[in-house]
Amino acid sequence: MYQLPLITRLVMGIAGLLLVILFMLAAGLDPEPHGYGTHKQLGLPGCWFIQELNIRCPSCGMTTSWAHLMNADLLASLNANTGGFLLAILSLLAAPWLLARAITGRWNLDNYKDKWVIFTIAIWICVVLIEWIIRLI
């Protein structure tokens, strides 16, 4: 079986660890009741779109969505930001896979196709944009 190059394993390991850290951070946050703004607990500034344009941006509610998901509140996570919910679910699946690939050095997907990764990313972007358009209407 093909052995992944060391640099690839290192990048995959770092990416997996970063996702784990993000989930740990999200688990320690108190989700904002109005569905967005939870990121301010991390010392980050408020959303420029809300402050300047008085509309929510496509990523508004993603941190809140992750915080709800880490508190096992799936419906609140979906309501805060559907794209954030999907990204969190994909990340929950990706983190252990990335870490396992980094440790074993094996790809372990027999029928891996780039088109499925591109398709998944395209669907996620569509969900984020559709939700944003719905919010704007």
OpenMM code with the backbone's topology and positions (N, CA, C; nanometers):
from openmm import Vec3, app, unit

residues = "MET TYR GLN LEU PRO LEU ILE THR ARG LEU VAL MET GLY ILE ALA GLY LEU LEU LEU VAL ILE LEU PHE MET LEU ALA ALA GLY LEU ASP PRO GLU PRO HIS GLY TYR GLY THR HIS LYS GLN LEU GLY LEU PRO GLY CYS TRP PHE ILE GLN GLU LEU ASN ILE ARG CYS PRO SER CYS GLY MET THR THR SER TRP ALA HIS LEU MET ASN ALA ASP LEU LEU ALA SER LEU ASN ALA ASN THR GLY GLY PHE LEU LEU ALA ILE LEU SER LEU LEU ALA ALA PRO TRP LEU LEU ALA ARG ALA ILE THR GLY ARG TRP ASN LEU ASP ASN TYR LYS ASP LYS TRP VAL ILE PHE THR ILE ALA ILE TRP ILE CYS VAL VAL LEU ILE GLU TRP ILE ILE ARG LEU ILE".split()
positions = [
    Vec3(0.0844, -0.1188, 0.0000),
    Vec3(0.0000, 0.0000, 0.0000),
    Vec3(0.0887, 0.1248, 0.0000),
    Vec3(0.0427, 0.2265, -0.0644),
    Vec3(0.1156, 0.3525, -0.0782),
    Vec3(0.1358, 0.4199, 0.0574),
    Vec3(0.2579, 0.4607, 0.0868),
    Vec3(0.2913, 0.5320, 0.2106),
    Vec3(0.2937, 0.6822, 0.1811),
    Vec3(0.2200, 0.7583, 0.2585),
    Vec3(0.2153, 0.9032, 0.2391),
    Vec3(0.3503, 0.9663, 0.2728),
    Vec3(0.3893, 1.0712, 0.1988),
    Vec3(0.5135, 1.1412, 0.2310),
    Vec3(0.5065, 1.2041, 0.3709),
    Vec3(0.6201, 1.2172, 0.4338),
    Vec3(0.6265, 1.2714, 0.5699),
    Vec3(0.5617, 1.4095, 0.5805),
    Vec3(0.5850, 1.4972, 0.4835),
    Vec3(0.5274, 1.6316, 0.4892),
    Vec3(0.3745, 1.6250, 0.4833),
    Vec3(0.3207, 1.5351, 0.4036),
    Vec3(0.1753, 1.5175, 0.3950),
    Vec3(0.1208, 1.4691, 0.5281),
    Vec3(0.1896, 1.3748, 0.5886),
    Vec3(0.1475, 1.3238, 0.7196),
    Vec3(0.1521, 1.4331, 0.8248),
    Vec3(0.2543, 1.5165, 0.8191),
    Vec3(0.2680, 1.6269, 0.9139),
    Vec3(0.1524, 1.7262, 0.8977),
    Vec3(0.1222, 1.7624, 0.7745),
    Vec3(0.0119, 1.8562, 0.7479),
    Vec3(-0.1211, 1.7967, 0.7936),
    Vec3(-0.1425, 1.6695, 0.7640),
    Vec3(-0.2666, 1.6040, 0.8060),
    Vec3(-0.2772, 1.5986, 0.9580),
    Vec3(-0.1669, 1.5715, 1.0244),
    Vec3(-0.1669, 1.5685, 1.1707),
    Vec3(-0.1969, 1.7045, 1.2303),
    Vec3(-0.1352, 1.8077, 1.1762),
    Vec3(-0.1601, 1.9440, 1.2251),
    Vec3(-0.3057, 1.9826, 1.2013),
    Vec3(-0.3575, 1.9515, 1.0821),
    Vec3(-0.4974, 1.9834, 1.0513),
    Vec3(-0.5922, 1.9106, 1.1464),
    Vec3(-0.5650, 1.7836, 1.1720),
    Vec3(-0.6480, 1.7074, 1.2652),
    Vec3(-0.6441, 1.7651, 1.4056),
    Vec3(-0.5245, 1.8010, 1.4521),
    Vec3(-0.5110, 1.8609, 1.5854),
    Vec3(-0.5801, 1.9970, 1.5935),
    Vec3(-0.5706, 2.0769, 1.4880),
    Vec3(-0.6391, 2.2066, 1.4871),
    Vec3(-0.7902, 2.1894, 1.4970),
    Vec3(-0.8430, 2.0904, 1.4276),
    Vec3(-0.9870, 2.0648, 1.4382),
    Vec3(-1.0256, 2.0234, 1.5801),
    Vec3(-0.9452, 1.9387, 1.6417),
    Vec3(-0.9712, 1.8978, 1.7800),
    Vec3(-0.9703, 2.0203, 1.8718),
    Vec3(-0.8738, 2.1093, 1.8526),
    Vec3(-0.8655, 2.2319, 1.9339),
    Vec3(-0.9888, 2.3188, 1.9117),
    Vec3(-1.0317, 2.3319, 1.7853),
    Vec3(-1.1526, 2.4111, 1.7567),
    Vec3(-1.2748, 2.3530, 1.8275),
    Vec3(-1.2864, 2.2213, 1.8273),
    Vec3(-1.3995, 2.1588, 1.8964),
    Vec3(-1.3908, 2.1782, 2.0472),
    Vec3(-1.2704, 2.1728, 2.1017),
    Vec3(-1.2540, 2.1970, 2.2453),
    Vec3(-1.2911, 2.3414, 2.2794),
    Vec3(-1.2495, 2.4352, 2.1956),
    Vec3(-1.2870, 2.5755, 2.2168),
    Vec3(-1.4384, 2.5924, 2.2088),
    Vec3(-1.5001, 2.5329, 2.1077),
    Vec3(-1.6450, 2.5444, 2.0899),
    Vec3(-1.7199, 2.4846, 2.2084),
    Vec3(-1.6674, 2.3757, 2.2627),
    Vec3(-1.7322, 2.3108, 2.3769),
    Vec3(-1.7291, 2.4005, 2.5004),
    Vec3(-1.6312, 2.4882, 2.5103),
    Vec3(-1.6192, 2.5764, 2.6257),
    Vec3(-1.6945, 2.7075, 2.6136),
    Vec3(-1.7597, 2.7290, 2.4996),
    Vec3(-1.8318, 2.8546, 2.4784),
    Vec3(-1.9789, 2.8412, 2.5165),
    Vec3(-2.0365, 2.9532, 2.5597),
    Vec3(-2.1803, 2.9597, 2.5849),
    Vec3(-2.2456, 3.0183, 2.4597),
    Vec3(-2.3241, 2.9383, 2.3868),
    Vec3(-2.3848, 2.9885, 2.2640),
    Vec3(-2.4748, 3.1091, 2.2915),
    Vec3(-2.4613, 3.2113, 2.2100),
    Vec3(-2.5461, 3.3295, 2.2232),
    Vec3(-2.6902, 3.2916, 2.1892),
    Vec3(-2.7855, 3.3372, 2.2702),
    Vec3(-2.9250, 3.2976, 2.2482),
    Vec3(-2.9850, 3.3479, 2.1165),
    Vec3(-2.9357, 3.4596, 2.0622),
    Vec3(-2.9928, 3.5118, 1.9380),
    Vec3(-2.9301, 3.4489, 1.8138),
    Vec3(-2.8376, 3.3526, 1.8306),
    Vec3(-2.7883, 3.2739, 1.7183),
    Vec3(-2.6579, 3.3178, 1.6560),
    Vec3(-2.5993, 3.4264, 1.7015),
    Vec3(-2.4702, 3.4712, 1.6478),
    Vec3(-2.4016, 3.5597, 1.7507),
    Vec3(-2.2718, 3.5778, 1.7343),
    Vec3(-2.1948, 3.6612, 1.8263),
    Vec3(-2.1151, 3.5840, 1.9301),
    Vec3(-2.1267, 3.4529, 1.9305),
    Vec3(-2.0546, 3.3702, 2.0274),
    Vec3(-1.9039, 3.3879, 2.0146),
    Vec3(-1.8564, 3.4178, 1.8948),
    Vec3(-1.7123, 3.4344, 1.8701),
    Vec3(-1.6518, 3.5479, 1.9536),
    Vec3(-1.7339, 3.6417, 1.9996),
    Vec3(-1.6821, 3.7529, 2.0807),
    Vec3(-1.6228, 3.7031, 2.2126),
    Vec3(-1.6674, 3.5858, 2.2592),
    Vec3(-1.6128, 3.5272, 2.3819),
    Vec3(-1.4661, 3.4883, 2.3639),
    Vec3(-1.4228, 3.4778, 2.2397),
    Vec3(-1.2833, 3.4452, 2.2093),
    Vec3(-1.1995, 3.5708, 2.1896),
    Vec3(-1.2598, 3.6871, 2.2132),
    Vec3(-1.1892, 3.8134, 2.1975),
    Vec3(-1.1891, 3.8660, 2.0553),
    Vec3(-1.2667, 3.8048, 1.9685),
    Vec3(-1.2747, 3.8491, 1.8300),
    Vec3(-1.3741, 3.9651, 1.8181),
    Vec3(-1.3542, 4.0525, 1.7197),
    Vec3(-1.4456, 4.1661, 1.7037),
    Vec3(-1.5817, 4.1223, 1.6506),
    Vec3(-1.6794, 4.2107, 1.6639),
    Vec3(-1.8123, 4.1847, 1.6103),
    Vec3(-1.8096, 4.1813, 1.4579),
    Vec3(-1.9147, 4.1303, 1.4004),
    Vec3(-1.9246, 4.1151, 1.2549),
    Vec3(-1.9358, 4.2519, 1.1874),
    Vec3(-1.8498, 4.2739, 1.0881),
    Vec3(-1.8499, 4.3990, 1.0125),
    Vec3(-1.9830, 4.4191, 0.9401),
    Vec3(-2.0373, 4.3108, 0.8838),
    Vec3(-2.1644, 4.3198, 0.8117),
    Vec3(-2.2748, 4.3737, 0.9026),
    Vec3(-2.2815, 4.3226, 1.0240),
    Vec3(-2.3853, 4.3675, 1.1177),
    Vec3(-2.3590, 4.5108, 1.1604),
    Vec3(-2.2349, 4.5423, 1.1918),
    Vec3(-2.2022, 4.6758, 1.2403),
    Vec3(-2.2207, 4.7830, 1.1336),
    Vec3(-2.1811, 4.7543, 1.0093),
    Vec3(-2.1831, 4.8552, 0.9040),
    Vec3(-2.3054, 4.8485, 0.8122),
    Vec3(-2.3553, 4.7271, 0.7868),
    Vec3(-2.4648, 4.7109, 0.6911),
    Vec3(-2.5960, 4.6664, 0.7556),
    Vec3(-2.5885, 4.6315, 0.8824),
    Vec3(-2.7046, 4.5847, 0.9582),
    Vec3(-2.7663, 4.4573, 0.8981),
    Vec3(-2.6819, 4.3711, 0.8408),
    Vec3(-2.7246, 4.2399, 0.7927),
    Vec3(-2.6224, 4.1365, 0.8384),
    Vec3(-2.6676, 4.0138, 0.8523),
    Vec3(-2.5773, 3.9060, 0.8907),
    Vec3(-2.4998, 3.8567, 0.7693),
    Vec3(-2.3713, 3.8274, 0.7890),
    Vec3(-2.2879, 3.7749, 0.6811),
    Vec3(-2.3104, 3.6235, 0.6697),
    Vec3(-2.2579, 3.5595, 0.5643),
    Vec3(-2.2772, 3.4147, 0.5487),
    Vec3(-2.2222, 3.3323, 0.6652),
    Vec3(-2.1206, 3.3832, 0.7339),
    Vec3(-2.0626, 3.3042, 0.8433),
    Vec3(-2.1207, 3.3406, 0.9798),
    Vec3(-2.2094, 3.4373, 0.9856),
    Vec3(-2.2713, 3.4719, 1.1143),
    Vec3(-2.3438, 3.3506, 1.1713),
    Vec3(-2.3089, 3.3154, 1.2899),
    Vec3(-2.3715, 3.2028, 1.3581),
    Vec3(-2.2924, 3.0737, 1.3511),
    Vec3(-2.1812, 3.0720, 1.2777),
    Vec3(-2.1054, 2.9467, 1.2667),
    Vec3(-2.0434, 2.9056, 1.4005),
    Vec3(-1.9832, 2.9996, 1.4703),
    Vec3(-1.9257, 2.9663, 1.6014),
    Vec3(-2.0361, 2.9232, 1.6968),
    Vec3(-2.1475, 2.9927, 1.6922),
    Vec3(-2.2624, 2.9572, 1.7761),
    Vec3(-2.3116, 2.8177, 1.7404),
    Vec3(-2.3151, 2.7874, 1.6105),
    Vec3(-2.3576, 2.6558, 1.5649),
    Vec3(-2.2663, 2.5465, 1.6200),
    Vec3(-2.1354, 2.5692, 1.6129),
    Vec3(-2.0400, 2.4711, 1.6656),
    Vec3(-2.0562, 2.4561, 1.8171),
    Vec3(-2.0773, 2.5666, 1.8878),
    Vec3(-2.0953, 2.5606, 2.0332),
    Vec3(-2.2206, 2.4799, 2.0682),
    Vec3(-2.3288, 2.5027, 1.9951),
    Vec3(-2.4513, 2.4244, 2.0184),
    Vec3(-2.4271, 2.2766, 1.9911),
    Vec3(-2.3573, 2.2463, 1.8811),
    Vec3(-2.3306, 2.1072, 1.8466),
    Vec3(-2.2474, 2.0392, 1.9555),
    Vec3(-2.1492, 2.1102, 2.0090),
    Vec3(-2.0661, 2.0523, 2.1146),
    Vec3(-2.1449, 2.0340, 2.2444),
    Vec3(-2.2577, 2.1034, 2.2561),
    Vec3(-2.3477, 2.0840, 2.3703),
    Vec3(-2.4616, 1.9886, 2.3357),
    Vec3(-2.4473, 1.9174, 2.2222),
    Vec3(-2.5427, 1.8161, 2.1751),
    Vec3(-2.6811, 1.8728, 2.1463),
    Vec3(-2.6896, 2.0005, 2.1106),
    Vec3(-2.8169, 2.0620, 2.0733),
    Vec3(-2.8195, 2.0781, 1.9212),
    Vec3(-2.8566, 1.9705, 1.8521),
    Vec3(-2.8502, 1.9667, 1.7062),
    Vec3(-2.9434, 2.0678, 1.6410),
    Vec3(-3.0652, 2.0803, 1.6931),
    Vec3(-3.1607, 2.1731, 1.6331),
    Vec3(-3.1141, 2.3177, 1.6458),
    Vec3(-3.0635, 2.3541, 1.7628),
    Vec3(-3.0117, 2.4905, 1.7817),
    Vec3(-2.8903, 2.5138, 1.6924),
    Vec3(-2.8075, 2.4120, 1.6738),
    Vec3(-2.6911, 2.4232, 1.5863),
    Vec3(-2.7344, 2.4493, 1.4421),
    Vec3(-2.8330, 2.3742, 1.3962),
    Vec3(-2.8877, 2.3943, 1.2619),
    Vec3(-2.9488, 2.5329, 1.2461),
    Vec3(-3.0221, 2.5773, 1.3476),
    Vec3(-3.0881, 2.7079, 1.3412),
    Vec3(-2.9890, 2.8235, 1.3430),
    Vec3(-2.8788, 2.8073, 1.4136),
    Vec3(-2.7794, 2.9151, 1.4221),
    Vec3(-2.7147, 2.9381, 1.2865),
    Vec3(-2.6733, 2.8308, 1.2199),
    Vec3(-2.6138, 2.8422, 1.0866),
    Vec3(-2.6046, 2.7015, 1.0272),
    Vec3(-2.6868, 2.6754, 0.9275),
    Vec3(-2.6912, 2.5427, 0.8666),
    Vec3(-2.5561, 2.5051, 0.8064),
    Vec3(-2.4922, 2.5998, 0.7393),
    Vec3(-2.3600, 2.5735, 0.6830),
    Vec3(-2.2580, 2.5427, 0.7909),
    Vec3(-2.2673, 2.6133, 0.9037),
    Vec3(-2.1788, 2.5872, 1.0168),
    Vec3(-2.2015, 2.4493, 1.0741),
    Vec3(-2.3281, 2.4081, 1.0818),
    Vec3(-2.3617, 2.2741, 1.1295),
    Vec3(-2.2991, 2.1686, 1.0379),
    Vec3(-2.3168, 2.1844, 0.9054),
    Vec3(-2.2603, 2.0878, 0.8110),
    Vec3(-2.1081, 2.0850, 0.8178),
    Vec3(-2.0472, 2.2025, 0.8289),
    Vec3(-1.9016, 2.2095, 0.8402),
    Vec3(-1.8535, 2.1391, 0.9672),
    Vec3(-1.9264, 2.1579, 1.0763),
    Vec3(-1.8891, 2.0928, 1.2020),
    Vec3(-1.9005, 1.9407, 1.1910),
    Vec3(-2.0079, 1.8933, 1.1283),
    Vec3(-2.0249, 1.7482, 1.1112),
    Vec3(-1.9123, 1.6915, 1.0243),
    Vec3(-1.8846, 1.7591, 0.9134),
    Vec3(-1.7741, 1.7143, 0.8270),
    Vec3(-1.6413, 1.7168, 0.9027),
    Vec3(-1.6217, 1.8184, 0.9846),
    Vec3(-1.4979, 1.8302, 1.0621),
    Vec3(-1.4889, 1.7229, 1.1691),
    Vec3(-1.6035, 1.6865, 1.2293),
    Vec3(-1.6047, 1.5777, 1.3272),
    Vec3(-1.5622, 1.4458, 1.2627),
    Vec3(-1.5994, 1.4285, 1.1378),
    Vec3(-1.5583, 1.3081, 1.0653),
    Vec3(-1.4128, 1.3179, 1.0197),
    Vec3(-1.3721, 1.4381, 0.9806),
    Vec3(-1.2380, 1.4567, 0.9243),
    Vec3(-1.1278, 1.4486, 1.0299),
    Vec3(-1.1521, 1.5013, 1.1488),
    Vec3(-1.0460, 1.5084, 1.2504),
    Vec3(-0.9854, 1.3715, 1.2815),
    Vec3(-1.0655, 1.2715, 1.3190),
    Vec3(-1.0029, 1.1416, 1.3483),
    Vec3(-0.9413, 1.0764, 1.2245),
    Vec3(-1.0027, 1.0994, 1.1085),
    Vec3(-0.9476, 1.0429, 0.9853),
    Vec3(-0.8104, 1.1039, 0.9558),
    Vec3(-0.7999, 1.2367, 0.9682),
    Vec3(-0.6722, 1.3042, 0.9444),
    Vec3(-0.5646, 1.2553, 1.0422),
    Vec3(-0.6009, 1.2445, 1.1685),
    Vec3(-0.5047, 1.1997, 1.2689),
    Vec3(-0.4609, 1.0559, 1.2434),
    Vec3(-0.5560, 0.9709, 1.2054),
    Vec3(-0.5206, 0.8310, 1.1756),
    Vec3(-0.4292, 0.8216, 1.0541),
    Vec3(-0.4551, 0.9027, 0.9508),
    Vec3(-0.3695, 0.9025, 0.8316),
    Vec3(-0.2296, 0.9526, 0.8670),
    Vec3(-0.2229, 1.0530, 0.9536),
    Vec3(-0.0925, 1.1066, 0.9936),
    Vec3(-0.0120, 1.0015, 1.0697),
    Vec3(-0.0788, 0.9245, 1.1529),
    Vec3(-0.0099, 0.8236, 1.2336),
    Vec3(0.0294, 0.7023, 1.1491),
    Vec3(-0.0644, 0.6521, 1.0691),
    Vec3(-0.0364, 0.5297, 0.9930),
    Vec3(0.0400, 0.5557, 0.8637),
    Vec3(0.0236, 0.6754, 0.8071),
    Vec3(0.0893, 0.7068, 0.6810),
    Vec3(0.0210, 0.6454, 0.5611),
    Vec3(-0.0987, 0.5908, 0.5826),
    Vec3(-0.1731, 0.5273, 0.4734),
    Vec3(-0.2985, 0.6061, 0.4417),
    Vec3(-0.3325, 0.6137, 0.3140),
    Vec3(-0.4485, 0.6900, 0.2682),
    Vec3(-0.5776, 0.6188, 0.3053),
    Vec3(-0.5842, 0.4873, 0.2845),
    Vec3(-0.6951, 0.4012, 0.3235),
    Vec3(-0.8302, 0.4344, 0.2616),
    Vec3(-0.8305, 0.4878, 0.1457),
    Vec3(-0.9546, 0.5030, 0.0699),
    Vec3(-0.9298, 0.4409, -0.0667),
    Vec3(-0.9844, 0.3242, -0.0880),
    Vec3(-0.9573, 0.2510, -0.2123),
    Vec3(-1.0077, 0.3231, -0.3360),
    Vec3(-1.1256, 0.3776, -0.3285),
    Vec3(-1.1863, 0.4406, -0.4455),
    Vec3(-1.1934, 0.5919, -0.4304),
    Vec3(-1.0933, 0.6498, -0.3717),
    Vec3(-1.0922, 0.7944, -0.3509),
    Vec3(-1.0950, 0.8674, -0.4848),
    Vec3(-1.1824, 0.9645, -0.4949),
    Vec3(-1.1920, 1.0460, -0.6160),
    Vec3(-1.1996, 1.1930, -0.5748),
    Vec3(-1.1204, 1.2758, -0.6402),
    Vec3(-1.1221, 1.4195, -0.6127),
    Vec3(-1.2599, 1.4790, -0.6331),
    Vec3(-1.3368, 1.4257, -0.7269),
    Vec3(-1.4674, 1.4838, -0.7560),
    Vec3(-1.5601, 1.4798, -0.6345),
    Vec3(-1.5464, 1.3795, -0.5478),
    Vec3(-1.6325, 1.3736, -0.4295),
    Vec3(-1.5969, 1.4830, -0.3301),
    Vec3(-1.4703, 1.5140, -0.3170),
    Vec3(-1.4287, 1.6237, -0.2291),
    Vec3(-1.4804, 1.7554, -0.2850),
    Vec3(-1.4631, 1.7755, -0.4144),
    Vec3(-1.5106, 1.8983, -0.4787),
    Vec3(-1.6627, 1.9083, -0.4673),
    Vec3(-1.7323, 1.7974, -0.4887),
    Vec3(-1.8779, 1.7946, -0.4780),
    Vec3(-1.9227, 1.8330, -0.3370),
    Vec3(-1.8583, 1.7765, -0.2348),
    Vec3(-1.8929, 1.8068, -0.0957),
    Vec3(-1.8704, 1.9540, -0.0649),
    Vec3(-1.7597, 2.0082, -0.1087),
    Vec3(-1.7307, 2.1502, -0.0856),
    Vec3(-1.8319, 2.2371, -0.1593),
    Vec3(-1.8656, 2.2017, -0.2824),
    Vec3(-1.9631, 2.2785, -0.3602),
    Vec3(-2.1002, 2.2773, -0.2930),
    Vec3(-2.1422, 2.1627, -0.2429),
    Vec3(-2.2712, 2.1537, -0.1729),
    Vec3(-2.2687, 2.2407, -0.0488),
    Vec3(-2.1601, 2.2355, 0.0265),
    Vec3(-2.1494, 2.3166, 0.1477),
    Vec3(-2.1575, 2.4655, 0.1137),
    Vec3(-2.0850, 2.5093, 0.0114),
    Vec3(-2.0890, 2.6502, -0.0293),
    Vec3(-2.2304, 2.6889, -0.0713),
    Vec3(-2.2978, 2.6024, -0.1439),
    Vec3(-2.4363, 2.6306, -0.1842),
    Vec3(-2.5275, 2.6451, -0.0635),
    Vec3(-2.5134, 2.5581, 0.0338),
    Vec3(-2.5957, 2.5668, 0.1548),
    Vec3(-2.5712, 2.6995, 0.2261),
    Vec3(-2.4445, 2.7374, 0.2401),
    Vec3(-2.4107, 2.8641, 0.3064),
    Vec3(-2.4724, 2.9818, 0.2308),
    Vec3(-2.4588, 2.9843, 0.0996),
    Vec3(-2.5111, 3.0950, 0.0202),
    Vec3(-2.6637, 3.0980, 0.0184),
    Vec3(-2.7269, 2.9818, 0.0068),
    Vec3(-2.8739, 2.9766, 0.0078),
    Vec3(-2.9272, 3.0258, 0.1419),
    Vec3(-2.8647, 2.9809, 0.2511),
    Vec3(-2.9088, 3.0279, 0.3831),
    Vec3(-2.8919, 3.1789, 0.3946),
    Vec3(-2.7826, 3.2323, 0.3423),
    Vec3(-2.7588, 3.3765, 0.3486),
    Vec3(-2.8651, 3.4516, 0.2680),
    Vec3(-2.8970, 3.4028, 0.1496),
    Vec3(-2.9987, 3.4676, 0.0676),
    Vec3(-3.1341, 3.4656, 0.1395),
    Vec3(-3.1666, 3.3533, 0.2011),
    Vec3(-3.2917, 3.3440, 0.2771),
    Vec3(-3.2930, 3.4459, 0.3910),
    Vec3(-3.1808, 3.4612, 0.4607),
    Vec3(-3.1721, 3.5601, 0.5683),
    Vec3(-3.1934, 3.7023, 0.5162),
    Vec3(-3.1440, 3.7304, 0.3963),
    Vec3(-3.1528, 3.8647, 0.3400),
    Vec3(-3.2941, 3.8991, 0.2920),
    Vec3(-3.3716, 3.7967, 0.2595),
    Vec3(-3.5082, 3.8202, 0.2056),
    Vec3(-3.6044, 3.8583, 0.3164),
] * unit.nanometer
topology = app.Topology()
chain = topology.addChain("A")
for resn in residues:
    res = topology.addResidue(resn, chain)
    for name in ("N", "CA", "C"):
        topology.addAtom(name, app.Element.getBySymbol(name[0]), res)
